[in-house]
Amino acid sequence: MSSRKLTSEEVDALMEGLQASDYEVQADVADSSDVRAFQFGEDDLSLMGDYYALRLINERFARHARGVFLPMLRLQPRISPFPPEVKTFDEYCEGIDNFMNLNISRMEELRGPMLLTLGPKFISTLTASFYGGSIYQPDQKRTEFTNTEERVIELVHEGLSKCLSAAWTDLMPITLSYQGREVNPQFASFVDGSELVIICAFLIQLPNGNSVNMDVVYPLQTLKPIASQLRSRMQSDTNDDVSWRERMEHAILNIPLNVTAFLGQPVMSMGQLIRLQTGDVVPIQVNDGIELRVEDNPIFLADIGEVSGQAAVSLTKRI
């Protein structure tokens, strides 16, 4: 191919043609329904796309976490997840109190940390309710947790870590190992202040309109290796909640039932009943065997006998 540069006369002619053109190239699409305003930097999720799979994980975690608070609050609170939000760690710390419960864990498979935050008022509520008190606690300024509250924090963090691991199972198995706990965000050795973090906020609603916040914070760099999986919309929220089924099955199998062996039903007149005395023998007839009843419902036919010096029945036939 041959290349030829434009001469100075040809360049001048092109410039004059552009300057003399009466046509203005403009496109007004402000009224179009397919166009929306956008400001660069306002949507940090565009760095890695929409975390669709992470939203599903948060929904599963919210359902599982209700069972953690049930033994302490004696009720299942409503937990609502919010869409993930990206900020710097300094910006996140500016939005929370100086006195918080900060639990730092390590995600072994992703080789990065994870932060779980709870408010001090919610910790006081859990502790008071766990030991028989009221779930309505007044607001008060504090600088440290009591030893009892520290123990409740350990129980809550252990339960929530298991719930979070179960919520991640469909995407990838993760192992959370405890690293440390802090009460002041300024002293939390989590990430650098300028580093971007993904904030998954949850609203815990209690009776009479009371609500508290709970946050799960991931460093952006920790989730980058699985960004394609987090953006995938193929992650399905299965209806088969294994942990719920296991808990339901465990609860049903531990229901106590009364089991009785029905030997017979003799019939006698009122005169014979009045004349009964100590030592009298009432005859009964055992034809095909005795009935084994569960909550007064006949289930089996059985033969009476003895095992290790104790009376026992041998099941022979299901009724």
C-alpha positions in Angstrom: 0.0 0.0 0.0 1.2 3.5 -0.8 0.9 6.3 1.7 0.7 10.0 0.7 0.6 13.0 3.0 -1.8 15.8 2.4 -0.3 19.0 1.1 -0.7 22.3 2.9 -3.3 23.5 0.3 -5.4 20.3 0.8 -5.3 20.8 4.6 -6.4 24.4 4.3 -9.2 23.4 2.0 -10.5 20.9 4.6 -10.4 23.4 7.4 -12.2 26.0 5.3 -14.9 23.4 4.5 -15.4 22.6 8.1 -15.6 26.2 9.2 -18.1 27.1 6.4 -20.4 24.1 7.1 -23.9 25.1 8.2 -24.7 21.8 9.7 -24.4 21.3 13.5 -24.0 17.8 14.8 -26.2 17.5 17.9 -28.2 14.7 19.4 -30.9 15.6 22.0 -31.9 12.4 23.8 -33.0 14.0 27.0 -36.6 13.0 26.5 -35.8 9.4 25.6 -37.0 6.8 28.1 -33.9 4.7 27.5 -31.5 7.4 28.8 -30.8 8.2 32.4 -28.5 10.6 34.0 -25.1 9.2 35.1 -22.3 10.8 37.1 -18.9 9.2 37.0 -17.9 7.8 40.3 -21.4 7.7 41.9 -21.9 3.9 41.2 -18.8 2.2 42.5 -20.4 -1.2 41.8 -19.6 -0.7 38.2 -16.0 -1.5 39.0 -16.9 -5.2 39.0 -20.5 -5.1 37.9 -23.7 -5.8 39.8 -23.1 -8.3 42.7 -26.2 -10.3 41.9 -25.0 -13.5 43.6 -23.9 -11.6 46.7 -27.4 -10.3 47.1 -28.7 -13.9 47.1 -26.1 -14.8 49.7 -27.2 -11.9 51.9 -30.9 -13.1 51.6 -29.9 -16.6 52.7 -27.8 -15.3 55.5 -30.7 -13.1 56.7 -33.0 -16.1 56.9 -30.4 -18.3 58.7 -29.4 -15.6 61.1 -32.9 -15.4 62.6 -32.3 -18.7 64.3 -29.2 -17.4 66.0 -31.1 -14.6 67.8 -34.2 -16.8 68.6 -32.7 -18.4 71.8 -31.7 -15.0 73.1 -34.6 -12.7 72.2 -37.2 -15.6 72.6 -38.6 -14.5 69.2 -37.4 -14.5 65.6 -36.7 -10.9 64.5 -37.3 -9.8 60.9 -34.0 -9.3 59.1 -33.9 -7.3 55.8 -30.8 -7.1 53.7 -29.9 -4.0 51.7 -28.1 -3.9 48.3 -24.3 -4.1 48.6 -22.6 -0.7 48.7 -19.0 0.2 47.9 -17.1 2.8 50.0 -13.6 3.4 51.3 -13.0 2.0 54.8 -12.5 5.5 56.1 -15.9 6.6 54.7 -17.5 3.5 56.3 -15.9 4.3 59.7 -17.2 7.9 59.6 -20.8 6.5 59.3 -20.7 4.3 62.5 -20.2 5.1 66.2 -16.8 5.2 67.8 -17.9 2.4 70.2 -19.0 -0.7 68.2 -18.6 -4.5 68.3 -16.2 -5.3 65.5 -15.5 -9.0 64.8 -12.7 -9.7 62.3 -12.5 -13.1 60.7 -10.5 -14.6 57.8 -11.9 -16.2 54.7 -9.4 -19.0 54.2 -10.4 -19.9 50.6 -10.3 -16.2 49.4 -7.3 -15.4 51.6 -8.8 -12.2 52.9 -10.5 -10.7 56.0 -14.2 -10.2 56.7 -15.7 -7.8 59.2 -19.0 -8.2 61.2 -20.3 -5.2 63.1 -23.0 -5.0 65.8 -24.2 -2.0 67.8 -23.6 -1.9 71.6 -27.3 -1.3 72.3 -28.2 -4.6 70.4 -25.6 -6.4 72.4 -27.1 -5.1 75.6 -30.6 -6.2 74.4 -29.4 -9.7 73.6 -27.7 -10.1 77.0 -30.6 -8.8 79.0 -33.2 -10.9 77.1 -30.9 -14.0 77.2 -30.9 -13.8 81.0 -34.7 -13.2 81.4 -34.8 -9.4 81.1 -36.7 -7.1 78.7 -35.7 -6.5 75.1 -36.3 -2.8 75.5 -33.1 -1.3 76.8 -32.5 2.5 77.2 -29.8 4.3 75.3 -26.7 4.9 77.3 -23.1 6.0 76.5 -20.6 3.2 77.1 -16.9 2.6 76.5 -16.6 -1.2 77.1 -18.5 -4.4 77.3 -19.0 -6.5 80.4 -17.7 -10.0 80.7 -21.2 -11.4 80.3 -21.7 -9.3 77.1 -18.4 -10.6 75.8 -19.6 -14.1 76.2 -22.9 -13.3 74.4 -20.8 -11.7 71.6 -18.8 -14.9 71.3 -22.0 -17.0 71.0 -23.5 -14.6 68.4 -20.4 -14.4 66.3 -20.0 -18.2 66.3 -23.6 -18.7 65.2 -23.5 -15.9 62.5 -20.2 -17.3 61.1 -21.9 -20.7 60.6 -24.8 -19.0 59.0 -22.6 -17.0 56.7 -20.6 -20.2 55.7 -23.9 -22.0 54.9 -25.1 -19.0 52.8 -22.0 -19.1 50.7 -22.2 -22.9 50.1 -24.0 -22.6 46.8 -21.5 -20.2 45.4 -18.3 -21.7 46.9 -17.4 -23.3 50.3 -15.7 -20.9 52.7 -14.1 -21.4 56.0 -14.2 -18.5 58.5 -11.5 -18.4 61.2 -11.7 -15.9 64.1 -8.9 -13.3 64.1 -9.8 -10.7 66.6 -12.3 -8.3 68.1 -12.3 -4.5 68.6 -14.6 -1.8 69.9 -13.2 1.2 68.2 -13.1 1.4 64.4 -9.9 3.4 64.4 -8.0 0.5 66.0 -9.4 -2.3 63.9 -6.6 -3.9 61.9 -8.9 -4.7 59.0 -7.7 -2.8 55.8 -6.1 0.5 55.0 -8.4 3.5 55.3 -8.2 4.3 51.6 -9.0 0.8 50.4 -12.5 0.1 48.9 -14.8 -2.3 50.9 -18.1 -3.8 50.0 -20.7 -3.1 52.8 -23.6 -5.6 53.1 -26.0 -3.9 55.6 -28.9 -5.7 57.4 -31.8 -4.2 59.3 -33.0 -6.2 62.3 -36.5 -5.2 63.3 -37.7 -5.9 66.8 -41.3 -5.5 68.2 -42.8 -2.0 68.6 -40.8 -0.6 65.8 -37.4 -0.9 67.3 -34.7 -1.7 64.8 -30.9 -2.1 64.8 -28.2 -2.5 62.1 -25.8 -5.3 61.4 -23.1 -5.0 58.8 -20.9 -7.6 57.0 -17.9 -5.9 55.3 -15.7 -7.5 52.6 -12.6 -5.9 51.1 -13.0 -5.3 47.4 -9.7 -7.0 46.7 -10.8 -10.1 48.5 -13.8 -10.7 46.2 -12.1 -9.7 43.0 -10.9 -13.3 42.2 -14.5 -14.5 42.1 -15.9 -11.3 40.4 -17.2 -13.3 37.5 -19.1 -15.7 39.8 -20.6 -12.7 41.8 -21.8 -11.1 38.5 -23.4 -14.3 37.3 -27.2 -14.5 37.3 -27.1 -18.2 37.1 -26.9 -18.5 40.9 -30.3 -19.9 41.8 -31.8 -19.4 45.2 -32.9 -23.0 46.0 -36.0 -23.6 47.9 -34.5 -26.6 49.7 -33.1 -25.0 52.8 -31.0 -27.8 54.2 -30.3 -26.3 57.5 -34.0 -25.4 58.0 -35.0 -29.0 57.1 -32.5 -30.4 59.5 -33.6 -28.2 62.3 -37.3 -29.1 61.6 -36.5 -32.8 61.5 -34.5 -32.6 64.7 -37.3 -30.8 66.4 -39.9 -33.2 65.3 -37.9 -36.3 66.2 -37.4 -35.0 69.7 -41.1 -34.5 70.5 -41.9 -36.6 73.6 -44.7 -39.1 73.1 -46.5 -41.3 75.7 -46.3 -45.0 74.9 -48.7 -47.4 76.8 -49.3 -51.2 76.6 -53.1 -51.8 76.7 -53.5 -55.2 78.4 -57.3 -55.6 78.3 -60.7 -54.0 79.1 -62.6 -56.2 81.5 -66.3 -55.6 82.1 -68.1 -55.9 85.5 -71.3 -54.8 87.0 -71.7 -52.0 89.5 -72.3 -54.4 92.3 -69.1 -56.3 91.6 -67.2 -53.0 91.4 -68.6 -51.9 94.8 -67.7 -55.2 96.4 -64.0 -55.2 95.2 -61.5 -55.5 98.0 -57.8 -55.6 98.3 -56.4 -58.9 97.0 -59.3 -59.6 94.6 -58.3 -60.8 91.1 -59.9 -59.4 88.0 -59.5 -61.8 85.0 -58.6 -60.4 81.6 -58.4 -62.1 78.3 -55.3 -61.6 76.0 -56.3 -63.1 72.6 -54.0 -62.0 69.7 -51.7 -60.0 72.0 -51.7 -56.7 73.8 -52.0 -53.3 72.0 -49.1 -50.9 72.0 -50.6 -47.4 72.0 -48.9 -44.1 71.2 -50.8 -41.1 72.6 -53.9 -43.5 72.9 -53.6 -44.5 69.2 -53.1 -48.3 68.6 -50.0 -48.8 66.5 -48.7 -52.4 67.2 -49.8 -55.7 68.5 -47.2 -57.1 71.0 -46.5 -60.0 73.3 -45.7 -59.2 77.0 -42.5 -60.6 78.4 -39.4 -59.8 80.5 -35.9 -58.5 79.6 -33.1 -58.1 82.2 -35.6 -58.3 85.0 -37.9 -55.7 83.7 -41.3 -56.1 82.0 -41.2 -55.6 78.3 -43.2 -56.1 75.1 -42.2 -57.7 71.8 -43.7 -56.1 68.7 -45.4 -58.7 66.5 -47.6 -56.9 64.1 -48.4 -53.4 63.0 -52.1 -52.5 63.3 
